[in-house]
Amino acid sequence: MAHVAEWKKKAVKELEELIQKYPVIAISSIKGLPASQFQEIRAKLREKAVIKVVKLNLLRIAMENSGKEEVKQLEKYLDGPIAVIFTEMDAFRLFKTLKKNRSKAAAKAGQIAPFDIIVPAGDTGLPPGPALGDLKAAGINARIDGGSIKVMKDSVVAKEGDIITPEVANALNKLGVKPFEIGLDVNAVLDAGVIFTPQVLDISEEETIQNIQNAYMNALNLSVNCAYPTHTSIPHLIAKAFKDALNLGINAVILDKRVIEELLTKAQAQASVLASHIKEN
């Protein structure tokens, strides 16, 4: 039997304990993430989560040995260099926290443009010189004006999905434009036995709250209009029934102590209208 290094045994044991301890486990990609940025994120989350950079084969062994069957759902998201996040935060709060801790990054040749990258018209602050040629090489409409280089009109240097060329990367760096964001990219989060992907987790809190409020009001209106009694709709149904009964009593001239005042008010108004007609004639 091949000898297994002691550090590997300790690493697997530690991962097993973390898997058993924490209810929420996230797999995140650290591809292209500078070490300094990673350490900064780890420091910010120190009180809320444990972040481990792991070897995939050791993590798979730890998952198998942990005794938690649901954790095996994460195996298909183990791709490339990853970090595993162990936390008690729910999946949505964790995703929001990681998203908040992303930072801007300069473009590099060979990267894929995440959106249309536009250099806006205006003064670049760059002095006349070789920089003008660099900007023009990137397709930026620029010229020397008033002692500095100015972009004469908005210039699209790369469309969404385009590969960033060396000329474009060089020009953007000279202008201080940082179109990329770097941080921990979530592959998937396991929370209460359920896998959540970034497409599900990346939501607007304000929009979600508004949608819930709209759904509540629509359900309440439906319940009241079809006279379906629930804990929430019963007070509205009683109020509606009282109003309908009051209107019926007034329109049918039913003498009842609850409507007599309304009937007298209505009669007085009708008498006033009749008196004005008699006076005119």
C-alpha positions, 0 to 999 in steps of 0.5 A: 500500500502506497504511503500517504503523507501525514499532511494529506491525512490531516487535511482530509480530517480537517475537511471532514470536520468542517463538512460535518460542522457547517450547514452551508458549504460553497464551492468557489473558483479562485482562477485568476484571483491574485493572492493578495485579493484572496487574503483580503477577502478571507480576512473580511470573512474571518468572523463569518466563514472558514475558507480553505483552498483545497486539492480536489482529490482530498476534498472528494475523499473528505466528502466521501468520509464525512457521512453527509450524503447531500454533500456529494451533490457538490462534486460536479462543481469541482472544477479548476482551482477552488476554495471551499467556504464553510459558513452558517450564513444562508446561501443568499447572504453568503453570495451577497457578501462575496459580491460586495467584496469584489473589486475592479481590475484592469483588462488583460489581453486575451480576456473576454469582454464582459460587456460593451467596453466604451471609452467616453468622450472627454479629456483623458488628462494624458499629455501629448505623446506616444499615448495618442498612438496607443489610443488610436491603435485601440480604435479610440477617436482621440486627438491633441486639444488644448495641451492634452489628449481628448477623446472626441466621441464615445468609442466602443473598443470591445463588444460583449464577448470579444477577446481583448486585444493587446492594443485595447488592454494597453489603451484601457490601462493608460486611461485607468479604465478597469472593466473587470471585477475580481473576487471569489466566483461561486460555482455552487452553494449547498444549503439545507441539502439544496444546491443553489447556483449563481443564476438563482442566488444573484437576485435584487433584494429590493426587486424580490421584496417588491415581488413578494409585496405584489404577490401578497396584495394580489392574493389578498384581493383575490381572496376578498373578491371571491369571498374566500375566508382566510386569517388575513382576508376575514377582516376585509370580508367583514368590512366589505359585507358591512359596506354592501349591507349598508348600501343595500339598506340605503338603496332599498330604504330599509328602516334600520337603526344602522341606516336611518341616519344615512336615509335621513341625509339622503332624503334631506339632499333630495328635498333640497334638490326638489326645493331648488327646482320648485323655486326655479319654476 
